[in-house]
Amino acid sequence: MNTEALHYEISRLKQEVSMLQGELRMARENYEKLLARVNTSNTPNNFFMTSKTLLPPLSREDYKQVRFWVEKAYDEHCKQNDGETDGFATSKPKRGRPSNSEDDNDKHPYIEDCTGKPVDRHRLSKFGEKARRLFTSLKALSLAMPSWGQLELEAYKYIKIEMLCDFEEFRFCDGAWKLERWASRAYSSWMQNI
């Protein structure tokens, strides 16, 4: 190869290196922009950050009036009262959709206040309002699953912490079985209506 050909090849290679350096610089800038968007967007890691922490379990000894501390006690109660009523009703159920004025305490009698009284319709609606907001947040992040049991662990923990911190009635039990039972039904209903 002669000198002129070598100079030409060197010049061509310098141009190619310069062009590749420009492409690399542009790729790095785009990467930094994308990384900034990902870090500031509402990603699951940012979404599940909360100032609330899981509260310690309550002692059954402090809430002796609560009848259904363990799930087995509630299940046995239901078996004993199996029939045309749920064991809490004093008459046969009415046909048709219940009116807003009817008592709704018998839908979730296992969810009790600290005196052992089933929560009322108003309190149940507060549970539902909060849960729907949490479920909708999961949907917005594409984390809503077909069933409650299929939720990712972090999504489940977030909902559990939020609900247990805001509603002490779900804490009057061993573990979180009252929340599990209620949330499973609420989530299923929500999924059917979205």
Secondary structure as UniProt FT lines:
FT   HELIX           3..40
FT   HELIX           44..47
FT   HELIX           60..62
FT   TURN            64..65
FT   HELIX           71..80
FT   TURN            100..101
FT   HELIX           105..107
FT   TURN            109..110
FT   TURN            114..115
FT   HELIX           121..140
FT   TURN            141..142
FT   HELIX           148..150
FT   HELIX           153..166
FT   HELIX           168..171
FT   TURN            175..176
FT   HELIX           177..193
//
